[in-house]
Amino acid sequence: MVELPYSLVIEATEDPDFFGFFSPDLEGFTGVGHSIEDCIYRARWGMEDHVRTLREHGLPVPPRNPEPTIVIRNERKGELTAA
């Protein structure tokens, strides 16, 4: 079981060596990885760092998602990837 505090969206890019990811629950959180597994790993630790930074700057932190999801999709043609 993958444990994440927030939902995650992973998107394929035109470059087969990179995937972009972001959390629809955690504003401003984005990243890139070399595989789906790498994105999940980076997101898990990155979310903790992002929340810590929000707190340090006195910004609001959204509550944890009680049922986070991971969505994997192809990049949408003609739109920018969130990563």
Secondary structure, DSSP 8 states (H G I E B T S, - for coil): ----SS-EEEEE-SSTT-EEEE-TTSTT-EEEESSHHHHHHHHHHHHHHHHHHHHHTT-------SS--EEEE---TTS----
